[in-house]
Amino acid sequence: VVGHISPEAYVGGTLAIVKDGDEIFIDAKKDEINLLILNEEIEKRKKSWKPPLRKNVGGVLSKYSNTVSSASKGAVTT
């Protein structure tokens, strides 16, 4: 069971380079998730990865998005 994998995709971790059709192996006993592609392909994808653009939001949502911590830290505002 995979419950939470943030913020790896947003900050350019391996999760950010997964494509449709890629095989992923999950070992719940070892707490491991592995992308089953060649290391060379992983490096190629990481080099071409670009961070997602932040959406322009205004008002309260803007304040929230600028001050909230990650979900792994409770998604609380500072």
Backbone bond lengths (Angstrom), bond angles and torsions (degrees), N, CA, C in turn:
res aa  C-N    CA-C-N  psi(-1)  N-CA   C-N-CA  omega(-1)  CA-C   N-CA-C  phi
1 V - - - 1.449 - - 1.522 108.56 -
2 V 1.303 116.56 127.78 1.454 121.82 177.29 1.519 106.99 -104.78
3 G 1.335 116.18 117.51 1.448 119.62 -175.84 1.509 114.74 -103.04
4 H 1.328 116.51 -37.46 1.464 118.04 -174.22 1.523 109.41 -155.02
5 I 1.316 117.16 126.82 1.461 121.08 -176.38 1.529 111.92 -135.82
6 S 1.306 116.59 34.16 1.463 122.57 -177.89 1.519 109.87 -97.16
7 P 1.276 121.84 153.01 1.468 131.11 -2.47 1.514 112.67 -99.74
8 E 1.321 117.89 25.03 1.460 121.33 -170.77 1.526 113.93 -51.57
9 A 1.310 118.29 -43.83 1.462 119.79 -178.62 1.518 111.71 -65.55
10 Y 1.304 117.49 -39.10 1.463 120.96 -176.30 1.527 112.15 -70.56
11 V 1.330 117.15 -30.21 1.465 119.91 -176.54 1.529 112.93 -99.74
12 G 1.337 117.69 8.65 1.456 120.51 173.60 1.506 115.91 92.82
13 G 1.311 117.74 18.01 1.460 120.68 176.48 1.519 110.52 -71.10
14 T 1.307 115.75 -178.81 1.462 120.38 -177.17 1.523 111.90 -57.05
15 L 1.308 117.63 -35.30 1.462 120.67 179.21 1.529 112.00 -57.80
16 A 1.316 117.22 -30.32 1.466 121.55 -178.30 1.518 112.87 -67.74
17 I 1.318 118.10 -20.47 1.464 120.32 -175.01 1.520 113.52 -103.92
18 V 1.328 117.56 3.02 1.465 120.77 178.60 1.522 108.99 -66.00
19 K 1.334 116.02 136.40 1.466 121.71 178.58 1.521 109.51 -118.28
20 D 1.331 115.67 157.87 1.460 120.19 175.32 1.521 109.34 -53.52
21 G 1.315 116.40 133.58 1.459 121.30 178.74 1.517 114.30 94.78
22 D 1.332 118.57 -15.28 1.466 120.85 176.97 1.523 109.56 -65.53
23 E 1.319 115.56 142.61 1.460 119.73 175.84 1.519 109.34 -90.16
24 I 1.329 114.67 138.61 1.458 121.83 179.49 1.515 107.93 -127.71
25 F 1.326 116.64 132.30 1.462 122.16 178.36 1.521 108.62 -106.43
26 I 1.330 116.11 126.99 1.463 121.75 179.84 1.519 108.65 -115.72
27 D 1.338 116.38 124.71 1.461 122.51 175.52 1.524 107.41 -117.47
28 A 1.327 115.95 97.06 1.466 121.00 -176.36 1.524 112.00 -64.98
29 K 1.311 117.62 -32.35 1.469 120.36 -179.38 1.525 111.57 -67.30
30 K 1.321 116.69 -34.63 1.466 120.92 -179.39 1.526 112.36 -97.09
31 D 1.347 117.30 0.04 1.471 121.70 -176.57 1.528 111.22 55.61
32 E 1.326 116.24 48.49 1.464 121.14 -178.37 1.522 111.19 -125.64
33 I 1.313 115.10 143.38 1.460 122.76 170.14 1.521 105.85 -129.69
34 N 1.330 117.26 124.54 1.461 120.75 -177.08 1.520 111.07 -125.41
35 L 1.321 115.79 132.64 1.450 123.16 174.50 1.524 107.28 -85.34
36 L 1.323 116.78 120.94 1.459 120.97 -172.82 1.532 111.70 -93.19
37 I 1.326 114.82 68.13 1.462 121.52 172.20 1.528 107.32 -133.60
38 L 1.316 116.16 164.03 1.463 120.46 -178.72 1.526 111.27 -63.09
39 N 1.336 116.02 146.44 1.466 121.02 178.40 1.529 111.68 -57.61
40 E 1.331 116.36 -34.88 1.465 120.20 179.13 1.528 110.67 -62.68
41 E 1.336 116.46 -39.77 1.465 120.67 178.82 1.526 110.67 -68.61
42 I 1.327 116.88 -38.00 1.470 120.79 176.78 1.526 109.51 -60.00
43 E 1.330 117.31 -48.25 1.465 121.00 -179.60 1.529 111.37 -62.97
44 K 1.330 117.10 -41.16 1.464 121.52 178.63 1.531 110.45 -60.27
45 R 1.329 116.33 -45.95 1.466 120.21 -179.62 1.526 111.41 -66.66
46 K 1.326 116.80 -39.56 1.470 119.42 -179.78 1.527 110.94 -64.93
47 K 1.334 117.23 -37.63 1.467 120.22 179.50 1.525 111.88 -66.08
48 S 1.328 117.13 -32.19 1.468 119.76 -178.11 1.532 112.70 -93.40
49 W 1.340 117.87 -2.11 1.468 121.64 -178.78 1.522 110.78 -70.14
50 K 1.310 114.90 140.16 1.466 121.11 174.71 1.524 108.06 -126.15
51 P 1.332 117.37 140.34 1.468 119.28 -179.90 1.524 110.94 -62.81
52 P 1.334 116.52 146.60 1.464 118.86 178.69 1.522 110.88 -65.81
53 L 1.305 115.55 146.82 1.460 120.22 177.56 1.520 109.47 -74.03
54 R 1.312 115.94 138.61 1.465 120.16 175.32 1.511 108.64 -76.40
55 K 1.303 115.33 135.85 1.461 119.97 176.96 1.517 108.83 -76.57
56 N 1.314 115.49 139.94 1.459 119.63 175.46 1.518 108.94 -77.52
57 V 1.295 114.85 116.44 1.460 120.65 176.20 1.517 107.30 -125.32
58 G 1.297 116.14 157.98 1.452 118.85 -178.92 1.511 111.64 -123.72
59 G 1.296 115.03 177.92 1.456 121.63 174.64 1.515 114.12 64.12
60 V 1.311 114.29 -143.76 1.463 121.48 -175.75 1.523 111.32 -61.92
61 L 1.334 117.65 -38.70 1.457 120.30 -179.72 1.524 111.21 -62.48
62 S 1.312 117.70 -36.99 1.456 121.49 177.27 1.527 110.78 -63.44
63 K 1.318 116.02 -46.81 1.467 120.23 178.79 1.526 110.32 -60.46
64 Y 1.324 116.21 -43.56 1.462 120.72 -179.88 1.529 110.86 -62.04
65 S 1.336 117.23 -48.69 1.466 119.79 -176.43 1.522 112.52 -65.03
66 N 1.324 117.05 -27.10 1.463 120.69 179.20 1.521 113.73 -83.68
67 T 1.325 117.67 -15.81 1.469 119.63 -175.08 1.520 114.53 -120.23
68 V 1.323 118.27 -6.00 1.465 120.14 -176.19 1.529 110.63 -82.87
69 S 1.335 115.69 143.23 1.467 120.75 175.36 1.527 108.79 -84.04
70 S 1.314 116.98 173.28 1.462 120.79 179.44 1.525 110.30 -68.10
71 A 1.323 115.46 161.48 1.464 120.34 179.12 1.521 111.40 -61.12
72 S 1.339 116.69 -33.26 1.466 119.57 179.81 1.520 112.30 -67.15
73 K 1.340 116.30 -16.63 1.468 120.93 177.57 1.525 111.44 -107.30
74 G 1.331 116.80 12.90 1.456 120.89 174.74 1.508 115.94 101.61
75 A 1.329 118.28 -3.31 1.465 122.92 -179.28 1.523 111.91 51.11
76 V 1.322 115.40 45.20 1.465 120.38 179.65 1.523 109.26 -101.41
77 T 1.315 116.26 154.13 1.457 120.11 178.46 1.521 110.21 -89.74
78 T 1.323 114.41 152.38 1.464 119.92 -178.86 1.507 110.96 -108.50
